[in-house]
Amino acid sequence: LVMQSTAKYPSIETVPIMKILFMALLFYAAWFGRDLIMVLNYGALKGHDDYLRLYQVLSWVNGQNWNDLTAYRMLPPAGADIHWTRIVDVPIAAYIKLFSYGTDLNTAVKLTAIFWPLSLFLAAIFLLVTICDYLIPNYNRYYVLLFAVLCASTLVEFAPGRLDHHNAQIILLLAVILGMLMQHSLLSSFLIGVSIPLSFSIGLDAALLFIPVLLYIGVEWSCGKQRAKDRIILVGVVLGVSSVLLYGLIYSPLQWNNMRCDVYSLYYLSALVLVSIGFVGLGAFTNQIDRFDRSPVLARLIIGSLV
């Protein structure tokens, strides 16, 4: 299909990204028309997690402490411990604050429930197109839009009223994929090294998906691909620094000894930091490792696997 489209329409790949995004916006309005009406008229969100996220955001906006994630309306009087962090609360609260300047709080919340998932939907389309630009030369950009909007199971995560964090996780996963495809640079290392701990800080939904990404970076270094040494060092540094900074941001010092398995706890922080130290160490001692064996690739694979 890609070959046929480029043969018939030789300039189709030059379709501006803004045109793709505009068409995506039109599709969004048509596909989610009923949902848009339900959100505007009744404030109907998609599910109970979305209502809980909204409650958490509004509690923070109304003065609840950043580190206090207790839902006091649940299991009163002590309240229920909610393991979500405040990371996704920040952009949602910013939208509510922005819309509050011209309308009441109730309307501002409804508008936020529309524009927040819409923003992420357009961001997903942009990232998908950019990823395909790296993967396929001279292709039909309309195919990206077509397959994206036909993926109903993913599309529902960007529906109006979806305030839960799964859509943000999808964006971060796409950012990591884009970083892997870009030429080795500080920007590509930043996309990988920041997006992974940021995803952990939001939730553990995509944690397993990042394991093959980290493994590939190690294999890429083992095979001696061009500038792989620079990538493994840069990714390691950014990954370690951002993991520690995000952990310190979402928890108070009294919570730093948290070892729970369902949140970004000390357990996962230690894992990410150890990976970053391993990456930096492998990259820094590349020349010394290559002296162990006549086959540098074999030596790197063995030592890299051990690390």
C-alpha positions in Angstrom: 0.0 0.0 0.0 2.8 2.4 0.8 4.6 1.7 -2.4 1.4 2.1 -4.5 0.5 5.3 -2.8 3.9 6.9 -3.4 3.9 5.7 -7.0 0.5 7.2 -7.7 0.9 10.3 -5.6 4.6 11.2 -5.7 4.3 14.2 -3.4 1.8 12.8 -0.9 4.5 12.5 1.8 4.8 16.3 1.8 1.3 16.7 3.4 1.9 19.2 6.2 1.7 17.9 9.7 -0.8 20.7 10.5 -3.2 19.4 7.9 -2.9 15.9 9.4 -3.7 17.3 12.9 -6.6 19.4 11.5 -8.1 16.3 9.9 -7.5 14.4 13.2 -9.4 17.2 15.0 -12.3 16.9 12.6 -12.4 13.1 13.1 -12.3 13.6 16.9 -15.3 16.0 16.8 -17.3 13.6 14.6 -16.4 10.3 16.4 -16.8 11.6 19.9 -19.7 14.0 19.2 -22.1 12.3 21.7 -19.3 12.2 24.3 -18.6 15.9 23.8 -22.3 16.7 24.4 -22.5 14.5 27.5 -19.4 16.2 29.0 -20.6 19.7 28.3 -24.2 19.2 29.4 -23.8 16.8 32.3 -20.1 16.6 33.2 -20.2 12.9 32.4 -16.7 11.4 32.5 -15.7 8.0 31.1 -15.4 6.0 34.3 -14.8 5.9 38.0 -11.1 6.4 37.7 -11.6 9.6 35.8 -13.9 10.9 38.6 -11.4 9.9 41.2 -8.6 11.7 39.3 -10.8 14.8 39.1 -11.5 14.6 42.9 -7.8 14.3 43.5 -7.0 17.4 41.3 -9.8 19.5 42.9 -8.6 18.5 46.4 -5.1 19.7 45.5 -6.4 22.9 43.9 -8.5 23.6 47.1 -5.4 23.3 49.4 -4.7 19.6 50.0 -0.9 19.0 50.4 1.1 17.9 47.4 2.3 14.8 49.2 -1.1 14.0 50.8 -2.8 11.5 48.4 -5.6 10.5 50.7 -9.1 10.5 49.3 -11.0 11.7 52.4 -14.4 11.0 50.9 -13.6 7.3 50.8 -13.5 5.2 53.9 -14.2 8.1 56.3 -13.1 9.6 58.6 -9.5 8.5 57.9 -9.9 8.4 54.1 -8.5 6.0 51.6 -4.9 5.9 50.4 -4.7 6.6 46.7 -1.4 5.5 45.1 -1.6 7.9 42.2 1.0 10.7 42.3 0.4 14.4 41.4 2.3 14.4 38.1 -0.8 14.2 35.9 -2.7 16.5 38.3 -0.4 19.4 37.3 -1.6 19.8 33.6 -5.2 19.1 34.5 -5.1 21.7 37.2 -3.5 24.2 34.8 -6.3 23.7 32.3 -8.9 24.2 35.1 -7.1 27.4 36.2 -6.9 28.7 32.6 -10.6 28.1 31.9 -11.5 29.6 35.3 -10.5 33.0 34.2 -13.4 33.3 31.8 -16.0 31.0 33.4 -17.2 29.3 36.6 -15.4 26.3 38.1 -18.0 23.8 37.0 -17.7 24.9 33.3 -13.9 25.0 33.6 -13.9 21.4 34.8 -16.1 20.4 31.8 -13.9 22.2 29.3 -10.8 20.6 30.9 -12.3 17.2 30.5 -12.6 17.9 26.8 -9.4 19.7 26.0 -6.9 17.7 28.1 -7.6 14.3 26.3 -7.9 16.1 23.0 -4.5 17.7 23.5 -3.0 14.3 24.2 -4.8 12.8 21.2 -3.2 15.4 18.8 0.1 14.9 20.5 -0.2 11.1 19.9 -0.9 11.7 16.2 2.0 14.1 15.9 4.4 11.6 17.5 3.1 8.7 15.4 3.7 10.7 12.2 7.2 11.8 13.3 8.0 8.1 14.2 6.9 7.0 10.7 8.9 9.8 9.1 12.0 8.2 10.7 11.0 4.7 9.7 9.7 5.0 6.2 11.0 7.3 3.4 8.4 8.7 0.9 5.3 7.3 2.5 1.7 8.3 2.7 1.1 10.2 5.9 -2.6 9.7 5.7 -2.1 6.0 6.5 -0.8 7.0 9.9 -4.0 9.0 10.6 -6.1 6.1 9.2 -4.6 3.4 11.4 -4.5 5.6 14.5 -8.2 6.5 14.4 -9.1 2.9 13.6 -7.5 1.6 16.7 -10.6 1.7 18.9 -9.0 0.1 22.0 -6.4 2.9 22.2 -8.7 5.7 20.9 -11.0 5.3 23.9 -8.2 6.4 26.1 -8.3 9.9 24.5 -12.1 10.2 24.6 -13.7 13.4 26.1 -14.0 12.9 29.8 -10.9 10.6 30.1 -8.9 12.2 32.9 -7.2 9.0 33.9 -3.5 8.7 33.3 -3.4 5.9 30.7 -3.4 8.4 27.8 -0.4 10.2 29.3 1.4 6.8 29.5 0.8 6.2 25.8 2.4 9.6 25.0 5.4 8.8 27.0 5.8 5.4 25.4 5.7 7.1 21.9 8.2 9.6 23.1 10.6 6.8 24.1 10.1 5.1 20.7 10.8 8.4 18.9 14.0 8.9 21.0 15.2 5.4 20.0 14.7 6.2 16.3 16.4 9.6 16.3 20.1 10.1 15.8 22.1 9.8 19.0 22.0 13.2 20.6 21.2 14.9 23.9 17.6 15.3 22.7 17.1 11.6 21.9 18.7 10.7 25.2 16.5 13.2 27.0 13.4 11.7 25.4 14.4 8.2 26.6 16.0 9.0 29.9 13.2 11.3 31.2 10.1 9.6 29.7 10.8 6.3 31.4 11.1 7.5 35.0 8.3 10.0 34.3 6.1 7.1 33.3 7.1 5.3 36.4 6.2 8.4 38.4 2.7 8.4 37.0 2.0 4.7 37.3 3.5 1.3 36.6 1.1 0.5 33.7 3.8 0.7 31.0 6.8 -0.5 33.1 7.3 -3.8 31.3 7.2 -2.1 27.9 10.4 -0.2 28.8 12.5 -3.3 29.6 13.1 -4.3 25.9 14.0 -0.6 25.2 16.7 -0.7 27.9 17.8 -4.1 26.7 18.1 -2.9 23.1 20.3 0.0 24.2 22.6 -2.5 25.8 22.6 -4.8 22.8 23.2 -1.8 20.5 26.3 -0.9 22.6 27.4 -4.5 22.5 27.3 -4.7 18.8 29.4 -1.5 18.5 26.9 0.5 16.5 28.0 4.0 15.6 27.8 6.4 18.5 26.3 3.6 20.7 28.9 4.4 23.4 27.6 8.0 23.5 24.0 6.9 23.7 24.5 4.5 26.5 26.4 7.1 28.6 23.9 9.9 27.9 20.8 7.8 28.5 22.4 6.4 31.7 23.1 9.9 33.0 19.7 11.4 32.1 17.9 8.3 33.4 19.7 8.3 36.8 19.3 12.1 37.4 15.7 12.3 36.3 14.8 9.2 38.3 16.1 10.7 41.5 14.7 14.2 40.9 11.2 12.8 40.1 11.3 10.6 43.2 12.2 13.6 45.3 9.5 15.6 43.7 6.6 13.3 44.3 7.4 12.2 47.8 8.4 14.0 50.9 11.5 12.9 52.8 9.4 11.1 55.3 8.1 8.9 52.4 11.4 8.1 50.8 11.6 4.7 52.5 8.4 3.6 50.7 8.8 0.0 49.4 5.3 -0.6 48.0 5.1 -2.7 44.8 2.2 -0.8 43.2 3.7 2.7 43.1 7.0 4.3 42.1 8.7 3.3 45.3 12.3 3.0 46.5 12.3 -0.5 44.9 11.8 0.9 41.4 14.0 3.9 42.0 16.8 1.6 43.0 16.3 -0.5 39.8 16.4 2.5 37.5 19.4 4.0 39.3 21.3 0.7 39.0 20.5 0.5 35.3 21.8 4.1 34.9 25.0 3.3 36.8 25.5 0.2 34.7 25.0 2.1 31.4 27.4 4.8 32.4 30.0 2.2 33.6 29.8 0.2 30.4 30.1 3.3 28.3 33.0 4.7 30.3 35.0 1.5 30.3 34.3 0.5 26.7 37.9 0.6 25.6 39.1 -1.5 28.6 36.3 -4.0 27.9 37.4 -4.4 24.3 40.8 -5.6 25.4 39.4 -8.7 27.1 38.8 -10.7 23.9 39.8 -10.7 20.3 36.1 -10.3 19.6 35.0 -7.0 21.2 31.3 -7.8 20.5 31.5 -11.1 22.4 33.3 -9.4 25.3 30.7 -6.6 25.4 27.8 -9.0 25.3 29.2 -11.1 28.2 30.2 -8.2 30.4 27.1 -6.2 29.5 24.9 -9.2 30.3 26.5 -9.6 33.7 26.1 -5.9 34.5 
